[in-house]
Amino acid sequence: MIKFWKMHGVGNDFIALDGERYDIKDYSEFAKKICHRHFGVGADGLLVAKKSDKADCEMIYYNSDGSRAKMCGNGLRCFSKFVYDKKIVDKDTFKVETLDGVKDIKLNLNSGKIESIKINMGKANFNPKSVPVKTDKDIFINEDIFVIDKDFKVSSLLVGVPHTIVFVDEIDKKEILKYGPEIEKSSIFPEKTNVNFVKIVDKENILVSTWERGCGYTLACGTGICASSAMAHYLNKISNKVKVKSEGGELLIEIIDEYIYMQGSAVKICEGILEV
């Protein structure tokens, strides 16, 4: 039997567990089973806490389809709450090793309880070869692609994982469900891509809705919100500090010297015992 927590960050939900306590041979298969919403607990992804030689701990992350991802922004906030509340780390400022490098975590506490979590997500990478995108251009911004029956202008960058931004006048969930998976799997993205539909409200407020590579439509995507803000800031559509709303809630994003800082909540829903 395996003890777990179920958590969410602005609606993006996860299963978290202490990887030092359990001998799980295949995290990919385990993630597919435990994240299944009918035959498992149900979640967008799996968070596993392990020891690290480079940081205070390591976050191993798998999507619900069993694919491993280098980074998950909402997942990292939930992971940070998990390791603090479980006393795996015992300080409010610490470092977490990920496949996207070591991330700096700052917990905002009130009477010992976490009110919000601020994370330095690093710099956005606009090099198409890094995303990756099949193009000869030095930067992939406002490029035309045709999907199913419609032309889109898309912009791609790497924020831990590949992201493609589509600026829209209105967020339309039907369009996201129709075109999101097709853009994700477009042949110009050899490793697929997350797809973010972004509405600019004003210089301090934007709306973001994401079709996630590896798990489909989610209520929020942390790295997607960071990537959308970075692209909007690069194009001078927003200021360096912006509130970003998704269907699941709101995050605060700051861009300082090109570094992206993400701040928001992490919520424990419940804990339980999985019978394996």
ABEGO torsion letter per residue (X at the ends): XBBBBBBBBGGBBBBBBBAAABBBABAAAAAAAAABAAABAEBABBBBBBBBAABABBBBBBBAAGBBBABBAAAAAAAAAAAAAAGABABABBBBBBAAEBBBBBBBBBGGBBABBBBBAEBBBABAAAOBBBBABABBBGBBBBBGABBBBBBBBBBGBBBBBBBBABBBAAAAAAAAAAAAABAABAAEBBBBBBBBABAABBBBBBBBBGAEBBABBAAAAAAAAAAAAAAGABBABBBBBBAAEBBBBBBBGGBBBBBBBBBBABBBBBBX
